[in-house]
């Protein structure tokens, strides 16, 4: 599962993260590209496994997997990133 937290306190709509598939694997219901809002996602159920280019759309947030494979501070503050490449495996939360 992949968790995206929205740290923007201004109430601005349009928060989220854009995923763009850099590799593809078949799945019947999971997305391979698109925009995700704050939430908890499971790889293989909600998102197809694979390598993704991610882009923070607006504001600050945090992107992580429960197993620690991905840990990113998103945004424009010092030490934050607004783009990255991540690899997600089936079963990650």
C-alpha positions in Angstrom: 0.0 0.0 0.0 1.2 3.5 -0.7 0.2 6.3 1.7 0.1 10.0 0.5 -0.5 12.6 3.2 -1.5 16.1 2.4 0.2 18.7 4.7 -1.3 21.8 3.1 -3.3 23.6 5.8 -4.6 26.4 3.6 -7.6 24.3 2.4 -6.5 24.7 -1.2 -8.2 22.1 -3.4 -6.3 20.1 -6.1 -3.8 18.5 -3.7 -2.3 15.3 -4.9 0.3 13.4 -6.6 0.6 12.5 -10.3 1.9 9.0 -11.2 3.2 8.3 -14.6 4.0 4.6 -15.4 7.6 4.0 -16.7 6.9 0.3 -17.0 3.7 -1.6 -17.3 2.2 -4.8 -16.0 -1.3 -6.1 -16.6 -4.0 -5.7 -14.0 -7.7 -5.7 -14.2 -8.5 -2.8 -11.9 -5.4 -1.1 -10.6 -4.3 2.1 -12.2 -0.9 2.5 -14.0 -1.0 6.3 -14.5 -3.1 9.0 -13.0 -3.6 11.5 -10.2 -4.0 10.3 -6.6 -5.2 12.3 -3.6 -4.3 11.8 0.0 -5.1 8.3 1.1 -3.8 4.8 1.6 -3.3 2.6 -1.5 -2.3 -1.1 -2.0 0.1 -1.9 -4.9 -1.5 -4.7 -7.0 -5.0 -3.7 -5.9 -5.2 0.1 -6.4 -2.0 0.8 -8.3 -0.2 -1.6 -10.6 3.3 -2.7 -9.6 6.1 -1.0 -11.6 8.4 2.0 -11.8 6.8 5.4 -11.7 7.8 9.0 -12.2 5.9 11.0 -9.6 5.2 14.7 -9.4 3.9 16.6 -6.5 1.0 18.7 -7.8 0.5 21.4 -5.2 1.5 22.0 -1.6 3.5 19.9 0.8 3.0 16.3 1.8 4.6 13.0 2.5 4.8 9.8 0.4 5.8 6.5 2.0 5.4 2.8 1.9 4.8 0.8 5.1 7.9 -1.3 4.5 10.1 1.8 4.1 10.9 1.3 0.4 9.6 4.8 -0.3 10.0 7.8 2.1 9.7 11.2 0.4 9.0 14.7 1.8 7.1 16.3 -1.0 6.9 20.1 -1.7 9.1 23.1 -2.2 10.7 23.5 1.3 14.4 22.8 1.9 15.1 19.1 1.7 11.7 18.4 0.0 11.4 17.0 -3.5 8.7 17.8 -6.1 9.6 14.9 -8.6 11.1 11.4 -8.1 11.2 8.0 -9.6 9.9 5.1 -7.4 9.5 1.4 -7.8 6.4 -0.2 -6.3 6.0 -4.0 -5.6 2.8 -6.0 -5.2 1.6 -6.0 -1.6 3.3 -2.7 -0.6 1.0 -0.4 1.4 
